[in-house]
Amino acid sequence: MTQRPSSAGVPPWLPNALTVLRLVLVPVFVFLLFLHPTEFTWRLGATAAFVVAILTDLFDGKIARRYGLVSDFGKLWDPIADKALTGAAFISLSILGELPWWVTIIILVREWGITWMRVAMLKYEVMAAAAGGKLKTVLQSIALIMFLPYPMPPLQAILPFWFVLSWLVMGAAFVLTVVTGGMYVRDAWRLRAEAIKAKSGLT
């Protein structure tokens, strides 16, 4: 899609630059997390990198839609950057033994499976992101932000309830991830059936 000039003086490359920044922050976040995973300061640094990356996701979409700067690059790479970031966080927490592998595997299978399915569905119809899917992403992000610094003793001492609260949010994110995944599969099946029916009616 051709980008329109912004009347507010926003550079047309800004949303895409934020997407690229999010991709760049993925290895930075992983490096900070594994450099000294048992030291509180480094865990906070990794968490801060993750938060900054998540905020770029919030702002690039808003800027692109508000100022008419939606691009083909953004459509393709924005969801890839999102899944690369959250996927790296889930895998890292499982490697560190702080999140069960079965949780990470189910979430990643759902995330990348639905992404592949949406690409395959392009020959029938574009599947827009649903409200439930957006809420799922928000809950996943909050849960990861809560999990990343918690194992450190200073935070455990100050916020002893954080463990239970973080697991409640992670549980909600997990359930919503699975449920919305099923909803996407159902919608894709329906759209495919309708497209095939319409095509057969024209022949």
C-alpha positions as CSV (number, residue, x, y, z in Angstrom):
1,M,0.0,0.0,0.0
2,T,1.3,3.4,-0.9
3,Q,2.0,5.6,2.1
4,R,0.3,9.0,2.2
5,P,2.1,12.0,3.4
6,S,1.4,12.8,7.0
7,S,-0.3,16.1,7.7
8,A,1.1,16.1,11.3
9,G,4.7,16.0,10.1
10,V,5.2,12.4,11.2
11,P,8.0,10.8,9.1
12,P,6.4,8.1,6.9
13,W,9.2,5.6,7.9
14,L,8.5,5.9,11.6
15,P,6.1,2.9,12.1
16,N,8.4,0.6,10.1
17,A,11.4,1.9,12.0
18,L,9.7,1.0,15.3
19,T,9.0,-2.5,13.9
20,V,12.6,-2.9,13.0
21,L,13.6,-1.6,16.4
22,R,11.5,-4.3,18.0
23,L,13.2,-7.0,15.9
24,V,16.6,-5.6,16.9
25,L,15.6,-5.6,20.6
26,V,14.9,-9.4,20.5
27,P,18.5,-10.5,20.6
28,V,19.3,-7.6,23.0
29,F,16.6,-8.8,25.4
30,V,17.8,-12.5,25.2
31,F,21.5,-11.4,25.7
32,L,20.6,-9.4,28.8
33,L,18.5,-12.2,30.3
34,F,21.1,-14.9,29.9
35,L,24.2,-12.9,30.6
36,H,23.6,-13.0,34.4
37,P,20.2,-14.6,34.9
38,T,20.5,-14.9,38.6
39,E,21.4,-11.2,39.2
40,F,18.5,-8.8,39.9
41,T,20.0,-5.8,38.1
42,W,20.5,-7.8,34.8
43,R,17.0,-9.3,35.1
44,L,15.6,-5.8,35.4
45,G,17.6,-4.7,32.4
46,A,16.2,-7.6,30.4
47,T,12.7,-6.8,31.5
48,A,13.2,-3.1,30.6
49,A,14.3,-4.2,27.0
50,F,11.3,-6.3,26.7
51,V,9.0,-3.5,27.9
52,V,10.5,-1.1,25.4
53,A,10.1,-3.6,22.6
54,I,6.4,-4.2,23.5
55,L,5.8,-0.4,23.6
56,T,7.1,-0.1,20.0
57,D,4.3,-2.6,19.1
58,L,1.8,-0.4,20.7
59,F,2.9,2.8,19.0
60,D,3.8,1.7,15.5
61,G,0.3,0.4,14.8
62,K,-1.4,3.5,16.3
63,I,0.9,5.9,14.3
64,A,0.4,3.9,11.1
65,R,-3.4,3.9,11.3
66,R,-3.8,7.4,12.6
67,Y,-1.6,9.1,10.0
68,G,-2.3,6.8,7.0
69,L,1.2,5.2,7.1
70,V,0.1,1.6,6.8
71,S,2.6,-0.2,4.5
72,D,3.1,-3.7,3.1
73,F,6.3,-4.0,5.1
74,G,4.4,-3.3,8.3
75,K,1.6,-5.8,7.5
76,L,4.2,-8.5,7.0
77,W,6.9,-7.8,9.6
78,D,4.8,-6.3,12.5
79,P,3.3,-9.7,13.4
80,I,6.6,-11.5,12.8
81,A,8.3,-9.1,15.2
82,D,5.6,-9.6,17.8
83,K,5.9,-13.4,17.7
84,A,9.7,-13.3,17.6
85,L,9.7,-11.2,20.8
86,T,7.1,-13.1,22.8
87,G,8.4,-16.4,21.5
88,A,11.9,-15.6,22.6
89,A,10.6,-14.7,26.1
90,F,8.6,-17.9,26.4
91,I,11.4,-20.1,25.3
92,S,13.9,-18.2,27.5
93,L,11.8,-18.7,30.6
94,S,11.4,-22.4,29.9
95,I,15.2,-22.8,29.3
96,L,15.7,-21.1,32.7
97,G,13.2,-23.5,34.3
98,E,10.8,-20.8,35.3
99,L,7.9,-21.8,32.9
100,P,6.9,-25.3,32.0
101,W,7.9,-26.4,28.5
102,W,4.4,-27.6,27.7
103,V,3.0,-24.1,28.2
104,T,5.6,-22.6,25.9
105,I,5.2,-25.4,23.2
106,I,1.4,-25.1,23.1
107,I,1.5,-21.3,22.9
108,L,4.2,-21.3,20.1
109,V,2.4,-24.0,18.1
110,R,-0.8,-21.9,18.3
111,E,1.0,-18.7,17.4
112,W,2.9,-19.9,14.4
113,G,0.2,-22.3,13.3
114,I,-2.4,-19.5,13.1
115,T,0.1,-17.3,11.3
116,W,0.7,-20.0,8.7
117,M,-3.0,-20.6,8.4
118,R,-3.7,-16.9,7.9
119,V,-1.1,-16.8,5.1
120,A,-2.7,-19.9,3.5
121,M,-6.1,-18.3,3.7
122,L,-5.0,-15.3,1.6
123,K,-6.1,-17.1,-1.5
124,Y,-9.7,-17.1,-0.1
125,E,-9.9,-14.0,2.1
126,V,-7.8,-11.8,4.4
127,M,-8.4,-12.8,8.0
128,A,-8.2,-9.7,10.2
129,A,-7.0,-9.8,13.8
130,A,-9.9,-10.4,16.1
131,A,-10.5,-8.5,19.3
132,G,-9.9,-11.7,21.3
133,G,-6.5,-12.1,19.6
134,K,-5.5,-8.6,20.5
135,L,-6.5,-9.2,24.1
136,K,-4.5,-12.4,24.1
137,T,-1.4,-10.5,23.0
138,V,-1.9,-8.0,25.8
139,L,-2.3,-10.7,28.4
140,Q,0.7,-12.6,27.1
141,S,2.8,-9.4,27.3
142,I,1.7,-8.6,30.9
143,A,2.3,-12.1,32.0
144,L,5.8,-12.2,30.6
145,I,6.6,-8.8,32.1
146,M,5.5,-10.1,35.5
147,F,7.5,-13.4,35.1
148,L,10.8,-12.0,33.9
149,P,12.0,-10.2,37.1
150,Y,10.1,-12.2,39.7
151,P,12.6,-15.0,40.6
152,M,15.0,-12.5,42.1
153,P,14.9,-12.3,46.0
154,P,14.4,-8.5,46.2
155,L,11.2,-8.7,44.4
156,Q,10.0,-11.8,46.2
157,A,10.6,-10.0,49.5
158,I,8.8,-6.8,48.5
159,L,5.9,-8.4,46.6
160,P,5.3,-11.9,48.0
161,F,1.9,-12.1,46.2
162,W,3.5,-11.5,42.8
163,F,4.0,-15.2,42.2
164,V,0.3,-16.1,42.5
165,L,-0.8,-13.0,40.5
166,S,1.7,-13.6,37.7
167,W,0.5,-17.2,37.4
168,L,-3.1,-16.1,37.3
169,V,-2.3,-13.7,34.4
170,M,-0.3,-16.4,32.7
171,G,-3.1,-18.9,33.1
172,A,-5.6,-16.4,31.6
173,A,-3.3,-15.7,28.7
174,F,-2.8,-19.4,28.1
175,V,-6.5,-20.2,28.1
176,L,-7.3,-17.2,25.8
177,T,-4.4,-18.2,23.5
178,V,-5.9,-21.7,23.0
179,V,-9.5,-20.5,22.8
180,T,-8.8,-17.8,20.2
181,G,-6.7,-20.2,18.3
182,G,-9.7,-22.5,18.0
183,M,-11.9,-19.5,17.0
184,Y,-9.5,-18.7,14.1
185,V,-9.5,-22.3,12.9
186,R,-13.3,-22.3,12.9
187,D,-13.5,-19.0,11.1
188,A,-10.9,-20.1,8.5
189,W,-12.9,-23.3,7.9
190,R,-16.1,-21.3,7.4
191,L,-14.5,-18.7,5.1
192,R,-12.9,-21.5,3.0
193,A,-16.2,-23.3,2.7
194,E,-18.0,-20.1,1.7
195,A,-15.3,-19.3,-0.9
196,I,-15.4,-22.7,-2.4
197,K,-19.2,-22.6,-2.5
198,A,-19.2,-19.2,-4.2
199,K,-16.6,-20.3,-6.7
200,S,-18.6,-23.4,-7.6
201,G,-21.7,-21.3,-8.0
202,L,-20.0,-19.2,-10.6
203,T,-18.8,-22.1,-12.7
